[in-house]
Each structure stands twice: as structure tokens, then as C-alpha cells.
Amino acid sequence: MRILGGARRECGTPLVRAAAALGRALVVATLAAIVAGCALATLRPAAVDRDFFPLAPNSQWEYAVSRYGGAERFRFVATVRPDDFHTADGRACPIVDERYGDTR
């Protein structure tokens, strides 16, 4: 540490200096992680790439759910309508018909 422009003078024991250096390194690493996280938030994939499953017109998704070790079974079928719903601002949203229980 420099005191009033004089010669460099070390303070504390080597253990204290090492702890101080570690503390500075942790602060720098934390700030770097925050900056990197903010930068990555702007690199999210496009909305098309974030779809969990494609909602192509007339596609059908069937779910078979069981619980209590298979003692209860539940069926769910989702079918995408051929025409989208259009919002007031012009966005197209798929519409899905859902059927529960015995779908045969």
C-alpha cells in the first residue's frame, strides 16, 4: 500500500494479504457473473425456437397419465385447430381443443 506517494508498504501478515486478495477476486468474479448474465439475457432464442412442442395445424397430442402406482389412469388429447386466432394487434395464436377422459 502506498502512503502519500511514498514507498510501497505491505500491511498485515501473508495470511491477511491472501484473504484480502481472495476477497477482491470474489468481488470481481461476482461482478463478471452479473454482467455475463445480463448479456446472456439479450441472447435468448427467438420465440419460434422456444416452443415446447410444435402446434402445427391439425396436429394431435395425447397424454396418458397414471398415478398411485398405476391404480388411476387419465387420458388427455389436444388437437390444434386448422385456423389461428388473430389478436387485435395482428398476432396469430394457435387454438387447441382439449378432450379429457375416454377419448375414443
NORTAZI-V519750 format. One record per pair of residues at least 4 apart in sequence whose C-alpha atoms are under 7 Angstrom apart, sorted by sequence separation. I is the first residue (numbers start at 1). J is the second residue. D is the distance in whole Angstrom. If there is no record, write none. Layout:
# NORTAZI-V519750
I;J;D, I;J;D
This chain:
# NORTAZI-V519750
2;6;6, 12;16;6, 13;17;6, 14;18;6, 15;19;6, 16;20;6, 17;21;6, 18;22;6, 19;23;6, 20;24;6, 21;25;6, 22;26;6, 23;27;6, 24;28;6, 25;29;6, 26;30;6, 27;31;6, 28;32;6, 29;33;6, 30;34;6, 31;35;6, 32;36;6, 33;37;6, 34;38;6, 35;39;6, 36;40;6, 37;41;6, 40;44;7, 45;49;6, 46;50;7, 47;51;7, 55;59;7, 66;70;5, 67;71;6, 68;72;6, 86;90;6, 87;91;5, 99;103;7, 2;7;6, 12;17;6, 45;50;7, 67;72;5, 86;91;6, 87;92;7, 2;8;5, 66;72;5, 67;73;7, 86;92;5, 1;8;5, 2;9;6, 66;73;4, 85;92;6, 86;93;6, 1;9;5, 65;73;6, 66;74;6, 84;92;6, 85;93;5, 1;10;6, 65;74;5, 84;93;5, 85;94;6, 64;74;6, 65;75;6, 84;94;5, 85;95;7, 64;75;5, 84;95;6, 63;75;6, 64;76;7, 63;76;5, 62;76;6, 63;77;6, 80;94;7, 81;95;6, 62;77;4, 80;95;6, 81;96;6, 61;77;6, 62;78;6, 80;96;4, 81;97;7, 60;77;7, 61;78;5, 79;96;5, 80;97;6, 60;78;6, 61;79;6, 78;96;6, 79;97;5, 60;79;4, 78;97;6, 79;98;7, 59;79;6, 60;80;6, 78;98;5, 58;79;6, 59;80;5, 77;98;6, 78;99;7, 58;80;5, 77;99;5, 57;80;5, 58;81;6, 76;99;6, 77;100;7, 56;80;7, 57;81;6, 58;82;6, 76;100;5, 55;80;6, 57;82;4, 75;100;6, 76;101;6, 75;101;5, 74;101;6, 75;102;7, 55;94;7
